[in-house]
Amino acid sequence: MAPRVIDIRASYQTLHYNDNTMIACLSGTVRRKDLNAIIVDVSGVGYKVLVTTETALEAAPSSPIFLWTHLVVRETSLELFGFLDKETLDIFELLITISGIGPKTALSILNVATPSMLRQAVASEDITYLTRVSGIGKKNAEKIVLELKDKLKITKEDRGRDLRSEGDALEALVSLGYNERDARSALKQVPKETEGASERVKAALKLLSTRS
């Protein structure tokens, strides 16, 4: 049976979270998806949730899903953004505090840059890394590094990681004939414990081979 479609403003169960009343999370069943949104059925009510492409690809129809969410309220619309982990939600909420970066721009940034990438770039104040590896535009990269350096929780690992190797790995994959988008996507999925450009390229190639 198809989920009911009702006015979210009158129907959602509110949760108190960080001193605000909002939809803090959703737990339900995936009913439908496209490349940037999924429909989550929660007790017969279908919620449209905007997500990254990676999340949409992972979401299987008729399977259970849990999302951390952020509700954007405007005069004419309500938009719900969802994330598989709390860390990505936290980064999203920091990004939208930056002037000129709205929710959809923040989501597009998270489509190409992992939270780890953003922390490392901010920790080293490396704008070139952000633009080269993630494809984020120079203007947004400068804003992110400048405005988040005192807000992000930076770890020793973030400060110590060699950012150059990620750029070298990306260039190596592109030189092998892969487009930048696919190469970035594969490198995002390589465990951070895999260090060094050559090892990251090998791991990315294994992932890319399963897609062909």
N, C-alpha and C positions, 0 to 999 in steps of 0.2 A: 504494500500500500504506500502511495506517495506521501511524503511528509506534508503537513498542513503549512500553508503560507499565511503568516499573520504579521501584524505590525509589531516589530521588535521593540519599539518604544514602550508599548503597553504590556509586553509579554515576558521579557527576559527576567530571570531570577537574578537579583543583584547580589554581589559579593563585596564585602568591605576589604579593600586591599590598598596598602600604602596610603591610608586615610582618604581614599576616594571610593565612590560607589560606581562600579562598572562591571562589565563582564570580564572577569579575570582569567577564566579558562573555560574550555568546552571539552566534554568527553562524550563521544557518540559514535555514529557509524557513517562512513563515507558513502554518499548516495550518488554523487556525480563530481566530475572534475574536468578542468581544462588546464592550460599551461600556467595560469596565474590565480586560480581560485578553485575552491572545492565547496561542495554542499555537505554540511555535517548535519545528520539527523539526530536530534536530541529529544528523545521521548515523543517522536512524531512531529516535532517542529524542525524545519529545515533552515539552517543558518548558512548564509553565503559568507565564506571567509577568504579574504585575499591572502595569498601565500607566495613564497618564493617558488620558482620553477622546480628547484630540487625537492621541496616538500610535496609539490603536486605530483611529481614523478614517483615519489615514494608511496603516496597515498593510493591504496588499492580499493576499488569500488567494493562495497559490502563488508569492508574490514573495519575493525574498531580503530579509533584515533583519539589522541589527547593533544590538545593545543593550548599553549599559553597565548592569551589574546590581549589586544589593545583596541578599544572602541573609540573611533573618531566621530564626534558629534558635530554636524553642521546644521544650518537652518533648514536646508532642503534635503539632507540625506544623512544616513548613518552608515559607516563603513567599519567592518570588523577585520582586523589583521591578525593572523595566527602564526605561531611558531612552535616547532617541535621541542625546543628546549628554552629554559628560562634565560640562559645567557644571551641568546640571540634576541629575545624580547627586550632585555635590558639595553642592549646595544641599539636596537631600533628606537627605543624611547629616548636615548641620549642623542641619536642622530636628528630626531625631529625637534630637538631644542635649538638646533643650529639655524640661524636665519637663512632663509632661502631653500631649506631642505624640508619638504613636506613629507607626509606619510608614504606616498607612492614613490617619491624619489628615494626615500630611505629604504623602501623595499627593493627598489632596483639596485641600490648599492649592495644590499645583502645578497642579491642574486649573483654578484660577481666577486664579492669579498667576504671571507669568513670573519667572525669575531676575532679569531686569532690573527689574521692578516691585519685587521684594523688596529689591534692593540700593539702589534709589533711596529707598524708604521708610525703610530703616535709616539711610542716609546723612543724610537730613534729619530723622530721628526723627519722621516724620509718620505717626502712627497713623491719623488720619482718612483719609489717602490709601489705606491698606491696606483699611480697612473699606468705604470708599466705592467704590473702583474694582474691587477684587478680590472683595468680599463676604465676606472673612474676618471672623470674629467679633472683637469688641473685645478679649476676654480673650487670644485667641491672637495678635492683632496687637500687643498690648502686650508679650507675651513675646518675640515675634520681634524687635521693635525693641530691647528691653532686652538680650537675651542674645546677639544676633548682631552688635551694633555693633562688637565687638572681634574678631570672627571672619571676617566677610565681607571680601573684597578689594574695596574701594570705589575706583572710578576717578574722574577729574576729570569725566568725562561724567555719571556717576551724581550727582555733587554739583551739577552745573550745570543739569541738566534741570528744566524747569518742570513740577512735578507737578500743578499746578492744571489745566493744559490737558487732561490725561487724564481728570480728573473732569468737566470741562466737556464733553468729547467724549462721555463715557458718558451724561451727562444729555441731550445733544442727540439722541442715538440713541434713547433711551427716549422722549423727547417726540415723536419721529417714529413711534412705535408699536411699536418693537422691544422685546422683553423684555430684562431686564438680562443674563440668561445669554448670549443670542445676541450682545448688544452687546459684552459683555466678551470673548467668544470672538473676535469680529471684530477688536476693538482689539488683542488679543494678537498677531494675525497681521500687523498693520500694521508695516512696517519702522520701527525706532527712529529712522532718519534722517529720517522724515516728522515734522516738528515743527509745533506749533501746533494748537489744537483744531479749527479749520475744515478744515485739510488732513488731519488724522487722521480726521475724520468722513467726508470725501469718499472716502478710501481704504477705510474700513470699509464704507461704503455699496456700493462696488463688490464687495467680498467677499460682503456679505449678499445682493446681487442675484443672485449665482450660485447661492445655496442655495435660492432661492424657486422 
